[in-house]
Amino acid sequence: MERALESCAAAGMRTETPPEGWLVKAWDGGVLVDLIYRPTGLPVDDAFTSAEVLNVHAIAMPVLAVDDLMTTKLLALTEHNLDYAPLLEYARSLREQINWQSLRERVDGSPFARAFLTLVEELGVCTWHEGRTAGAAEAQSAATDAAAPNLREVSRSYGG
């Protein structure tokens, strides 16, 4: 972390060490660069081991694996930082790529992460129980379908 800050300063960037203890900041003109050196719930070495090298704006760079991204984001949730909106967007767009059972096991120690996983299950974004479709919408639809014959029978008995 110190070498990274020194290199940024040597390149003419303004640097800062905020109190969080897991990142430092550098400004390249008006552009803020967060240098995350201790992601929540994931050793940095593991992040690079599982990262895939992809072209991002024509630059080859290691990109964090989807499960690692979700793990770090979920474990960063606290009572002071509890915004599920961006995480819900990630979950919806990456749902087929996420190993939901593994993610659940990795974040099980966080009540905020467990609450998020309950939310995405109830919204039908994910499933992790074998043979079970998650989501309140599917459950409501199944309940309505199951009740439909009974409603028809009642309707017939009243001449409807």
PyMOL CGO cylinders between C-alpha atoms (Angstrom):
from pymol import cmd
from pymol.cgo import CYLINDER

trace = [
    CYLINDER, 0.00, 0.00, 0.00, 2.78, 2.41, 0.89, 0.3, 1, 1, 1, 1, 1, 1,
    CYLINDER, 2.78, 2.41, 0.89, 4.67, 1.66, -2.34, 0.3, 1, 1, 1, 1, 1, 1,
    CYLINDER, 4.67, 1.66, -2.34, 1.50, 2.21, -4.35, 0.3, 1, 1, 1, 1, 1, 1,
    CYLINDER, 1.50, 2.21, -4.35, 0.93, 5.60, -2.71, 0.3, 1, 1, 1, 1, 1, 1,
    CYLINDER, 0.93, 5.60, -2.71, 4.58, 6.57, -3.23, 0.3, 1, 1, 1, 1, 1, 1,
    CYLINDER, 4.58, 6.57, -3.23, 4.33, 5.61, -6.91, 0.3, 1, 1, 1, 1, 1, 1,
    CYLINDER, 4.33, 5.61, -6.91, 1.15, 7.63, -7.35, 0.3, 1, 1, 1, 1, 1, 1,
    CYLINDER, 1.15, 7.63, -7.35, 2.74, 10.65, -5.65, 0.3, 1, 1, 1, 1, 1, 1,
    CYLINDER, 2.74, 10.65, -5.65, 5.86, 10.29, -7.82, 0.3, 1, 1, 1, 1, 1, 1,
    CYLINDER, 5.86, 10.29, -7.82, 3.59, 10.35, -10.88, 0.3, 1, 1, 1, 1, 1, 1,
    CYLINDER, 3.59, 10.35, -10.88, 2.19, 13.70, -9.72, 0.3, 1, 1, 1, 1, 1, 1,
    CYLINDER, 2.19, 13.70, -9.72, -1.02, 12.47, -8.11, 0.3, 1, 1, 1, 1, 1, 1,
    CYLINDER, -1.02, 12.47, -8.11, -2.38, 13.84, -4.85, 0.3, 1, 1, 1, 1, 1, 1,
    CYLINDER, -2.38, 13.84, -4.85, -2.73, 11.01, -2.30, 0.3, 1, 1, 1, 1, 1, 1,
    CYLINDER, -2.73, 11.01, -2.30, -4.69, 10.43, 0.88, 0.3, 1, 1, 1, 1, 1, 1,
    CYLINDER, -4.69, 10.43, 0.88, -4.88, 7.75, 3.57, 0.3, 1, 1, 1, 1, 1, 1,
    CYLINDER, -4.88, 7.75, 3.57, -8.45, 7.74, 4.92, 0.3, 1, 1, 1, 1, 1, 1,
    CYLINDER, -8.45, 7.74, 4.92, -9.31, 6.17, 8.31, 0.3, 1, 1, 1, 1, 1, 1,
    CYLINDER, -9.31, 6.17, 8.31, -11.08, 3.09, 6.88, 0.3, 1, 1, 1, 1, 1, 1,
    CYLINDER, -11.08, 3.09, 6.88, -7.90, 0.99, 6.92, 0.3, 1, 1, 1, 1, 1, 1,
    CYLINDER, -7.90, 0.99, 6.92, -8.64, -1.00, 3.77, 0.3, 1, 1, 1, 1, 1, 1,
    CYLINDER, -8.64, -1.00, 3.77, -8.04, 1.52, 0.99, 0.3, 1, 1, 1, 1, 1, 1,
    CYLINDER, -8.04, 1.52, 0.99, -6.03, 4.59, 0.06, 0.3, 1, 1, 1, 1, 1, 1,
    CYLINDER, -6.03, 4.59, 0.06, -6.91, 7.29, -2.43, 0.3, 1, 1, 1, 1, 1, 1,
    CYLINDER, -6.91, 7.29, -2.43, -5.12, 9.06, -5.25, 0.3, 1, 1, 1, 1, 1, 1,
    CYLINDER, -5.12, 9.06, -5.25, -6.32, 11.83, -7.55, 0.3, 1, 1, 1, 1, 1, 1,
    CYLINDER, -6.32, 11.83, -7.55, -5.19, 11.98, -11.15, 0.3, 1, 1, 1, 1, 1, 1,
    CYLINDER, -5.19, 11.98, -11.15, -6.30, 15.54, -11.84, 0.3, 1, 1, 1, 1, 1, 1,
    CYLINDER, -6.30, 15.54, -11.84, -10.01, 15.46, -11.05, 0.3, 1, 1, 1, 1, 1, 1,
    CYLINDER, -10.01, 15.46, -11.05, -10.29, 11.66, -11.22, 0.3, 1, 1, 1, 1, 1, 1,
    CYLINDER, -10.29, 11.66, -11.22, -10.41, 9.81, -7.89, 0.3, 1, 1, 1, 1, 1, 1,
    CYLINDER, -10.41, 9.81, -7.89, -8.73, 6.39, -7.80, 0.3, 1, 1, 1, 1, 1, 1,
    CYLINDER, -8.73, 6.39, -7.80, -9.48, 4.08, -4.86, 0.3, 1, 1, 1, 1, 1, 1,
    CYLINDER, -9.48, 4.08, -4.86, -6.63, 1.65, -4.21, 0.3, 1, 1, 1, 1, 1, 1,
    CYLINDER, -6.63, 1.65, -4.21, -8.24, -1.20, -2.26, 0.3, 1, 1, 1, 1, 1, 1,
    CYLINDER, -8.24, -1.20, -2.26, -5.57, -3.27, -0.56, 0.3, 1, 1, 1, 1, 1, 1,
    CYLINDER, -5.57, -3.27, -0.56, -7.65, -5.19, 2.00, 0.3, 1, 1, 1, 1, 1, 1,
    CYLINDER, -7.65, -5.19, 2.00, -11.06, -6.14, 0.58, 0.3, 1, 1, 1, 1, 1, 1,
    CYLINDER, -11.06, -6.14, 0.58, -13.57, -7.33, 3.18, 0.3, 1, 1, 1, 1, 1, 1,
    CYLINDER, -13.57, -7.33, 3.18, -13.68, -11.10, 3.51, 0.3, 1, 1, 1, 1, 1, 1,
    CYLINDER, -13.68, -11.10, 3.51, -11.10, -11.86, 0.84, 0.3, 1, 1, 1, 1, 1, 1,
    CYLINDER, -11.10, -11.86, 0.84, -7.31, -11.91, 1.04, 0.3, 1, 1, 1, 1, 1, 1,
    CYLINDER, -7.31, -11.91, 1.04, -5.84, -9.87, -1.82, 0.3, 1, 1, 1, 1, 1, 1,
    CYLINDER, -5.84, -9.87, -1.82, -3.71, -12.81, -2.98, 0.3, 1, 1, 1, 1, 1, 1,
    CYLINDER, -3.71, -12.81, -2.98, -6.87, -14.95, -3.35, 0.3, 1, 1, 1, 1, 1, 1,
    CYLINDER, -6.87, -14.95, -3.35, -8.53, -12.18, -5.36, 0.3, 1, 1, 1, 1, 1, 1,
    CYLINDER, -8.53, -12.18, -5.36, -5.69, -12.19, -7.90, 0.3, 1, 1, 1, 1, 1, 1,
    CYLINDER, -5.69, -12.19, -7.90, -5.55, -15.99, -8.01, 0.3, 1, 1, 1, 1, 1, 1,
    CYLINDER, -5.55, -15.99, -8.01, -9.21, -16.27, -9.02, 0.3, 1, 1, 1, 1, 1, 1,
    CYLINDER, -9.21, -16.27, -9.02, -9.26, -13.14, -11.20, 0.3, 1, 1, 1, 1, 1, 1,
    CYLINDER, -9.26, -13.14, -11.20, -9.65, -13.49, -14.94, 0.3, 1, 1, 1, 1, 1, 1,
    CYLINDER, -9.65, -13.49, -14.94, -7.65, -11.24, -17.27, 0.3, 1, 1, 1, 1, 1, 1,
    CYLINDER, -7.65, -11.24, -17.27, -10.10, -9.35, -19.46, 0.3, 1, 1, 1, 1, 1, 1,
    CYLINDER, -10.10, -9.35, -19.46, -9.87, -6.37, -21.80, 0.3, 1, 1, 1, 1, 1, 1,
    CYLINDER, -9.87, -6.37, -21.80, -11.40, -3.31, -20.14, 0.3, 1, 1, 1, 1, 1, 1,
    CYLINDER, -11.40, -3.31, -20.14, -11.44, -0.34, -22.48, 0.3, 1, 1, 1, 1, 1, 1,
    CYLINDER, -11.44, -0.34, -22.48, -8.70, -2.05, -24.55, 0.3, 1, 1, 1, 1, 1, 1,
    CYLINDER, -8.70, -2.05, -24.55, -6.48, -2.62, -21.50, 0.3, 1, 1, 1, 1, 1, 1,
    CYLINDER, -6.48, -2.62, -21.50, -5.84, -6.18, -20.30, 0.3, 1, 1, 1, 1, 1, 1,
    CYLINDER, -5.84, -6.18, -20.30, -6.33, -6.34, -16.55, 0.3, 1, 1, 1, 1, 1, 1,
    CYLINDER, -6.33, -6.34, -16.55, -7.28, -8.87, -13.88, 0.3, 1, 1, 1, 1, 1, 1,
    CYLINDER, -7.28, -8.87, -13.88, -10.99, -8.65, -13.05, 0.3, 1, 1, 1, 1, 1, 1,
    CYLINDER, -10.99, -8.65, -13.05, -12.36, -9.88, -9.74, 0.3, 1, 1, 1, 1, 1, 1,
    CYLINDER, -12.36, -9.88, -9.74, -14.35, -13.13, -9.96, 0.3, 1, 1, 1, 1, 1, 1,
    CYLINDER, -14.35, -13.13, -9.96, -18.11, -12.67, -9.59, 0.3, 1, 1, 1, 1, 1, 1,
    CYLINDER, -18.11, -12.67, -9.59, -18.36, -14.66, -6.35, 0.3, 1, 1, 1, 1, 1, 1,
    CYLINDER, -18.36, -14.66, -6.35, -15.43, -12.71, -4.88, 0.3, 1, 1, 1, 1, 1, 1,
    CYLINDER, -15.43, -12.71, -4.88, -17.05, -9.41, -5.87, 0.3, 1, 1, 1, 1, 1, 1,
    CYLINDER, -17.05, -9.41, -5.87, -20.34, -10.35, -4.24, 0.3, 1, 1, 1, 1, 1, 1,
    CYLINDER, -20.34, -10.35, -4.24, -18.57, -11.66, -1.13, 0.3, 1, 1, 1, 1, 1, 1,
    CYLINDER, -18.57, -11.66, -1.13, -16.63, -8.44, -0.58, 0.3, 1, 1, 1, 1, 1, 1,
    CYLINDER, -16.63, -8.44, -0.58, -19.67, -6.26, -1.25, 0.3, 1, 1, 1, 1, 1, 1,
    CYLINDER, -19.67, -6.26, -1.25, -21.92, -8.26, 1.09, 0.3, 1, 1, 1, 1, 1, 1,
    CYLINDER, -21.92, -8.26, 1.09, -19.36, -8.42, 3.89, 0.3, 1, 1, 1, 1, 1, 1,
    CYLINDER, -19.36, -8.42, 3.89, -18.83, -4.66, 3.68, 0.3, 1, 1, 1, 1, 1, 1,
    CYLINDER, -18.83, -4.66, 3.68, -22.45, -4.06, 4.73, 0.3, 1, 1, 1, 1, 1, 1,
    CYLINDER, -22.45, -4.06, 4.73, -22.88, -2.56, 8.20, 0.3, 1, 1, 1, 1, 1, 1,
    CYLINDER, -22.88, -2.56, 8.20, -25.60, -0.76, 10.09, 0.3, 1, 1, 1, 1, 1, 1,
    CYLINDER, -25.60, -0.76, 10.09, -24.00, 2.48, 8.86, 0.3, 1, 1, 1, 1, 1, 1,
    CYLINDER, -24.00, 2.48, 8.86, -23.62, 1.25, 5.27, 0.3, 1, 1, 1, 1, 1, 1,
    CYLINDER, -23.62, 1.25, 5.27, -26.71, -0.75, 4.38, 0.3, 1, 1, 1, 1, 1, 1,
    CYLINDER, -26.71, -0.75, 4.38, -27.62, 0.13, 0.80, 0.3, 1, 1, 1, 1, 1, 1,
    CYLINDER, -27.62, 0.13, 0.80, -28.92, -2.99, -0.94, 0.3, 1, 1, 1, 1, 1, 1,
    CYLINDER, -28.92, -2.99, -0.94, -29.80, -1.22, -4.22, 0.3, 1, 1, 1, 1, 1, 1,
    CYLINDER, -29.80, -1.22, -4.22, -26.42, -1.60, -5.98, 0.3, 1, 1, 1, 1, 1, 1,
    CYLINDER, -26.42, -1.60, -5.98, -26.09, -5.18, -4.72, 0.3, 1, 1, 1, 1, 1, 1,
    CYLINDER, -26.09, -5.18, -4.72, -29.54, -6.04, -6.00, 0.3, 1, 1, 1, 1, 1, 1,
    CYLINDER, -29.54, -6.04, -6.00, -28.58, -4.67, -9.41, 0.3, 1, 1, 1, 1, 1, 1,
    CYLINDER, -28.58, -4.67, -9.41, -25.40, -6.81, -9.40, 0.3, 1, 1, 1, 1, 1, 1,
    CYLINDER, -25.40, -6.81, -9.40, -27.33, -9.89, -8.29, 0.3, 1, 1, 1, 1, 1, 1,
    CYLINDER, -27.33, -9.89, -8.29, -29.95, -9.48, -11.01, 0.3, 1, 1, 1, 1, 1, 1,
    CYLINDER, -29.95, -9.48, -11.01, -27.44, -8.92, -13.79, 0.3, 1, 1, 1, 1, 1, 1,
    CYLINDER, -27.44, -8.92, -13.79, -25.04, -11.68, -12.68, 0.3, 1, 1, 1, 1, 1, 1,
    CYLINDER, -25.04, -11.68, -12.68, -27.53, -14.21, -11.24, 0.3, 1, 1, 1, 1, 1, 1,
    CYLINDER, -27.53, -14.21, -11.24, -26.59, -17.07, -13.60, 0.3, 1, 1, 1, 1, 1, 1,
    CYLINDER, -26.59, -17.07, -13.60, -22.88, -16.62, -12.90, 0.3, 1, 1, 1, 1, 1, 1,
    CYLINDER, -22.88, -16.62, -12.90, -23.09, -16.55, -9.10, 0.3, 1, 1, 1, 1, 1, 1,
    CYLINDER, -23.09, -16.55, -9.10, -22.64, -19.75, -7.14, 0.3, 1, 1, 1, 1, 1, 1,
    CYLINDER, -22.64, -19.75, -7.14, -25.41, -18.90, -4.66, 0.3, 1, 1, 1, 1, 1, 1,
    CYLINDER, -25.41, -18.90, -4.66, -24.80, -21.79, -2.26, 0.3, 1, 1, 1, 1, 1, 1,
    CYLINDER, -24.80, -21.79, -2.26, -21.08, -21.01, -2.04, 0.3, 1, 1, 1, 1, 1, 1,
    CYLINDER, -21.08, -21.01, -2.04, -21.80, -17.31, -1.59, 0.3, 1, 1, 1, 1, 1, 1,
    CYLINDER, -21.80, -17.31, -1.59, -24.26, -18.10, 1.21, 0.3, 1, 1, 1, 1, 1, 1,
    CYLINDER, -24.26, -18.10, 1.21, -21.60, -20.14, 3.00, 0.3, 1, 1, 1, 1, 1, 1,
    CYLINDER, -21.60, -20.14, 3.00, -18.93, -17.45, 2.55, 0.3, 1, 1, 1, 1, 1, 1,
    CYLINDER, -18.93, -17.45, 2.55, -21.03, -14.64, 4.03, 0.3, 1, 1, 1, 1, 1, 1,
    CYLINDER, -21.03, -14.64, 4.03, -22.95, -16.60, 6.66, 0.3, 1, 1, 1, 1, 1, 1,
    CYLINDER, -22.95, -16.60, 6.66, -21.34, -14.68, 9.54, 0.3, 1, 1, 1, 1, 1, 1,
    CYLINDER, -21.34, -14.68, 9.54, -22.95, -11.39, 8.49, 0.3, 1, 1, 1, 1, 1, 1,
    CYLINDER, -22.95, -11.39, 8.49, -26.58, -10.76, 9.44, 0.3, 1, 1, 1, 1, 1, 1,
    CYLINDER, -26.58, -10.76, 9.44, -26.74, -8.03, 6.77, 0.3, 1, 1, 1, 1, 1, 1,
    CYLINDER, -26.74, -8.03, 6.77, -25.54, -10.42, 4.06, 0.3, 1, 1, 1, 1, 1, 1,
    CYLINDER, -25.54, -10.42, 4.06, -27.98, -13.13, 5.21, 0.3, 1, 1, 1, 1, 1, 1,
    CYLINDER, -27.98, -13.13, 5.21, -30.81, -10.58, 5.03, 0.3, 1, 1, 1, 1, 1, 1,
    CYLINDER, -30.81, -10.58, 5.03, -29.78, -9.65, 1.48, 0.3, 1, 1, 1, 1, 1, 1,
    CYLINDER, -29.78, -9.65, 1.48, -29.74, -13.31, 0.44, 0.3, 1, 1, 1, 1, 1, 1,
    CYLINDER, -29.74, -13.31, 0.44, -33.23, -13.75, 1.88, 0.3, 1, 1, 1, 1, 1, 1,
    CYLINDER, -33.23, -13.75, 1.88, -34.34, -10.68, -0.10, 0.3, 1, 1, 1, 1, 1, 1,
    CYLINDER, -34.34, -10.68, -0.10, -32.97, -11.96, -3.43, 0.3, 1, 1, 1, 1, 1, 1,
    CYLINDER, -32.97, -11.96, -3.43, -34.53, -15.35, -2.79, 0.3, 1, 1, 1, 1, 1, 1,
    CYLINDER, -34.53, -15.35, -2.79, -37.92, -13.80, -2.04, 0.3, 1, 1, 1, 1, 1, 1,
    CYLINDER, -37.92, -13.80, -2.04, -37.66, -11.63, -5.17, 0.3, 1, 1, 1, 1, 1, 1,
    CYLINDER, -37.66, -11.63, -5.17, -36.95, -14.71, -7.30, 0.3, 1, 1, 1, 1, 1, 1,
    CYLINDER, -36.95, -14.71, -7.30, -33.48, -13.53, -8.27, 0.3, 1, 1, 1, 1, 1, 1,
    CYLINDER, -33.48, -13.53, -8.27, -31.76, -16.71, -7.09, 0.3, 1, 1, 1, 1, 1, 1,
    CYLINDER, -31.76, -16.71, -7.09, -32.30, -20.27, -6.04, 0.3, 1, 1, 1, 1, 1, 1,
    CYLINDER, -32.30, -20.27, -6.04, -30.03, -22.43, -3.97, 0.3, 1, 1, 1, 1, 1, 1,
    CYLINDER, -30.03, -22.43, -3.97, -32.28, -25.12, -2.60, 0.3, 1, 1, 1, 1, 1, 1,
    CYLINDER, -32.28, -25.12, -2.60, -32.22, -28.19, -4.83, 0.3, 1, 1, 1, 1, 1, 1,
    CYLINDER, -32.22, -28.19, -4.83, -35.56, -28.69, -6.49, 0.3, 1, 1, 1, 1, 1, 1,
    CYLINDER, -35.56, -28.69, -6.49, -37.01, -25.48, -5.07, 0.3, 1, 1, 1, 1, 1, 1,
    CYLINDER, -37.01, -25.48, -5.07, -37.79, -22.37, -7.04, 0.3, 1, 1, 1, 1, 1, 1,
    CYLINDER, -37.79, -22.37, -7.04, -37.15, -19.25, -5.01, 0.3, 1, 1, 1, 1, 1, 1,
    CYLINDER, -37.15, -19.25, -5.01, -39.21, -16.15, -4.99, 0.3, 1, 1, 1, 1, 1, 1,
    CYLINDER, -39.21, -16.15, -4.99, -42.41, -14.77, -3.61, 0.3, 1, 1, 1, 1, 1, 1,
    CYLINDER, -42.41, -14.77, -3.61, -43.78, -14.17, -7.12, 0.3, 1, 1, 1, 1, 1, 1,
    CYLINDER, -43.78, -14.17, -7.12, -43.54, -17.87, -7.99, 0.3, 1, 1, 1, 1, 1, 1,
    CYLINDER, -43.54, -17.87, -7.99, -45.01, -18.86, -4.62, 0.3, 1, 1, 1, 1, 1, 1,
    CYLINDER, -45.01, -18.86, -4.62, -47.92, -16.43, -5.11, 0.3, 1, 1, 1, 1, 1, 1,
    CYLINDER, -47.92, -16.43, -5.11, -48.51, -17.74, -8.63, 0.3, 1, 1, 1, 1, 1, 1,
    CYLINDER, -48.51, -17.74, -8.63, -48.50, -21.34, -7.40, 0.3, 1, 1, 1, 1, 1, 1,
    CYLINDER, -48.50, -21.34, -7.40, -50.90, -20.46, -4.57, 0.3, 1, 1, 1, 1, 1, 1,
    CYLINDER, -50.90, -20.46, -4.57, -53.25, -18.72, -7.02, 0.3, 1, 1, 1, 1, 1, 1,
    CYLINDER, -53.25, -18.72, -7.02, -53.13, -21.71, -9.40, 0.3, 1, 1, 1, 1, 1, 1,
    CYLINDER, -53.13, -21.71, -9.40, -53.83, -24.12, -6.54, 0.3, 1, 1, 1, 1, 1, 1,
    CYLINDER, -53.83, -24.12, -6.54, -56.77, -22.01, -5.34, 0.3, 1, 1, 1, 1, 1, 1,
    CYLINDER, -56.77, -22.01, -5.34, -58.26, -21.54, -8.81, 0.3, 1, 1, 1, 1, 1, 1,
    CYLINDER, -58.26, -21.54, -8.81, -60.16, -24.88, -9.00, 0.3, 1, 1, 1, 1, 1, 1,
    CYLINDER, -60.16, -24.88, -9.00, -61.75, -24.16, -5.62, 0.3, 1, 1, 1, 1, 1, 1,
    CYLINDER, -61.75, -24.16, -5.62, -62.86, -20.72, -6.80, 0.3, 1, 1, 1, 1, 1, 1,
    CYLINDER, -62.86, -20.72, -6.80, -64.37, -22.26, -9.94, 0.3, 1, 1, 1, 1, 1, 1,
    CYLINDER, -64.37, -22.26, -9.94, -66.26, -24.84, -7.85, 0.3, 1, 1, 1, 1, 1, 1,
    CYLINDER, -66.26, -24.84, -7.85, -67.62, -22.12, -5.56, 0.3, 1, 1, 1, 1, 1, 1,
    CYLINDER, -67.62, -22.12, -5.56, -68.61, -20.03, -8.55, 0.3, 1, 1, 1, 1, 1, 1,
    CYLINDER, -68.61, -20.03, -8.55, -70.49, -23.01, -10.14, 0.3, 1, 1, 1, 1, 1, 1,
    CYLINDER, -70.49, -23.01, -10.14, -72.33, -23.74, -6.92, 0.3, 1, 1, 1, 1, 1, 1,
    CYLINDER, -72.33, -23.74, -6.92, -73.69, -20.19, -6.92, 0.3, 1, 1, 1, 1, 1, 1,
    CYLINDER, -73.69, -20.19, -6.92, -74.68, -20.36, -10.57, 0.3, 1, 1, 1, 1, 1, 1,
    CYLINDER, -74.68, -20.36, -10.57, -71.66, -18.47, -11.92, 0.3, 1, 1, 1, 1, 1, 1,
]
cmd.load_cgo(trace, "trace")
